[in-house]
Amino acid sequence: MKSVAELISQEGFLKSIFDSIPCGVVIMDKDRGVRAVNNAIEKTFGVSRADAVRQRGGEVLQCIHASEAPGGCGFSSSCRNCRIRSIALDAISGKRIERQLAEFRNNAGGSLRQLRLLLSAAPFNHNNEHLAIVIMEDITELSILRKRLKTEQSFSGIIGADPVMKGLFELIRDISDVNVPVLIEGESGTGKELFASAIHNEGTRADKPFVPVNCAALPEGIIESELFGHVRGAFTGAIKDKKGRFELAHGGTLFLDEVGDLPRQVQARLLRVLQDGRFEQVGGERLLTADVRIISATNKDLKKEVDRGIFREDLYYRLKVMPIYIPPLRKRRGDIPLLAGHFLKKAVDEDLCSEGISGPAMSLLMDYGWPGNVRELQSAVRFAVIKSRGEMIRPEDLPVEIRNRRETPVPGPAKKLDMERVNAALRESGGNRSRASKALGVGRATLYRFLVDFPDVS
């Protein structure tokens, strides 16, 4: 019987299909030896088929670890963590793998490159031998392009140009493909679900379900059923089997909002799922498993809840593998004009009319404390758009609690602003308007009004 390489090299239909696949295709054996490659592998990695079938995968792909180790591919300490190797072995054992991310560095043509691949694999039997077909989609350039397309003032639907927000955007990129629990902390209204959704959408699970659960909104008697499902007859009203949120989120992400409100007995069950990935439906006896990434969020100080005995300490540390803190809006006031403009545009897109936000109205928005954070700002802008009846939004169009907020006077004699002094203060503060206003001896709102009236100030 012919070998895999001989079978594929035959002229005809099979060879045409194999070579027309735009992604790289490698057939590998249990020793990670390459049995065949297609045209895309030859062109991408500069290796001929004849040479490829005599090498291991790392040599064909010119992985830097294959050249570092004296024994070649598989003999470096880094090879134990190789995603290509583990996916190929999983396929040989009979599993099918779809679009899992792998990153590695290679040295093709003497040029060091960081490659980002999406790997799919399937088992393949030939001559009574278990093999793996591994498909490699090179998304390196696509990933770079996606980063370039991100504006400096938004990321995955989140608006913000504050340095803290930009740092959070980078953190999302770093953790989106790492399957560890994430705990998002922050006050109500800061957009925790938006951040959870961004982590999901930026990762390889983006095409799988994102299932949110508001733990505070579910009655204590049914929360276990909602999370884990139930079997028929488990309790009064359980007239049929029902899947829980864990099963519905299989392959994707389960977002546990207000996780600090979970009852103690549910915390214990959640801990077990995080430990071994298994759970039982309410009233059921069969152990179920679900491949789910857990992202949780809370507006409470969970550490204090642990100290008070309300929240389990072991669960707290299981959930907080990767913590994210979202600052309140009052801590990033420079984002208020961006967010207000964004919400104004959304209102206009919904067929409401507006000529914009006046300088004095924006000054009030800038000076308000925003206890309800971004959610309150969105409501305030929508209120003002409706009240202004399509005209320019003025202070009297804002909600009363914002109108009653007055700027705190800056001690010392008032100083008249001019372009030269303002430019100098902005340069010395690195563009930070809060520090510039202090240096000028005026309030932030005063400086903001000046910048609105004189937009050419750099």
Secondary structure as GFF3:
##gff-version 3
##sequence-region A 1 458
A	DSSP	alpha_helix	4	9	.	.	.	ID=ss1
A	DSSP	alpha_helix	13	20	.	.	.	ID=ss2
A	DSSP	beta_strand	24	28	.	.	.	ID=ss3
A	DSSP	beta_strand	34	37	.	.	.	ID=ss4
A	DSSP	alpha_helix	39	45	.	.	.	ID=ss5
A	DSSP	alpha_helix	49	52	.	.	.	ID=ss6
A	DSSP	alpha_helix	57	60	.	.	.	ID=ss7
A	DSSP	alpha_helix	64	68	.	.	.	ID=ss8
A	DSSP	three_ten_helix	77	81	.	.	.	ID=ss9
A	DSSP	alpha_helix	83	92	.	.	.	ID=ss10
A	DSSP	beta_strand	97	106	.	.	.	ID=ss11
A	DSSP	three_ten_helix	108	110	.	.	.	ID=ss12
A	DSSP	beta_strand	113	126	.	.	.	ID=ss13
A	DSSP	beta_strand	129	138	.	.	.	ID=ss14
A	DSSP	alpha_helix	140	149	.	.	.	ID=ss15
A	DSSP	beta_strand	154	155	.	.	.	ID=ss16
A	DSSP	beta_strand	158	159	.	.	.	ID=ss17
A	DSSP	alpha_helix	163	175	.	.	.	ID=ss18
A	DSSP	beta_strand	182	185	.	.	.	ID=ss19
A	DSSP	alpha_helix	192	201	.	.	.	ID=ss20
A	DSSP	beta_strand	210	214	.	.	.	ID=ss21
A	DSSP	alpha_helix	223	228	.	.	.	ID=ss22
A	DSSP	alpha_helix	245	248	.	.	.	ID=ss23
A	DSSP	beta_strand	253	257	.	.	.	ID=ss24
A	DSSP	three_ten_helix	259	261	.	.	.	ID=ss25
A	DSSP	alpha_helix	264	276	.	.	.	ID=ss26
A	DSSP	beta_strand	278	280	.	.	.	ID=ss27
A	DSSP	beta_strand	287	289	.	.	.	ID=ss28
A	DSSP	beta_strand	293	298	.	.	.	ID=ss29
A	DSSP	alpha_helix	302	307	.	.	.	ID=ss30
A	DSSP	alpha_helix	313	319	.	.	.	ID=ss31
A	DSSP	beta_strand	322	325	.	.	.	ID=ss32
A	DSSP	three_ten_helix	329	331	.	.	.	ID=ss33
A	DSSP	three_ten_helix	333	335	.	.	.	ID=ss34
A	DSSP	alpha_helix	336	349	.	.	.	ID=ss35
A	DSSP	alpha_helix	359	367	.	.	.	ID=ss36
A	DSSP	alpha_helix	373	387	.	.	.	ID=ss37
A	DSSP	three_ten_helix	395	397	.	.	.	ID=ss38
A	DSSP	alpha_helix	400	403	.	.	.	ID=ss39
A	DSSP	alpha_helix	419	428	.	.	.	ID=ss40
A	DSSP	alpha_helix	433	440	.	.	.	ID=ss41
A	DSSP	alpha_helix	444	453	.	.	.	ID=ss42
###
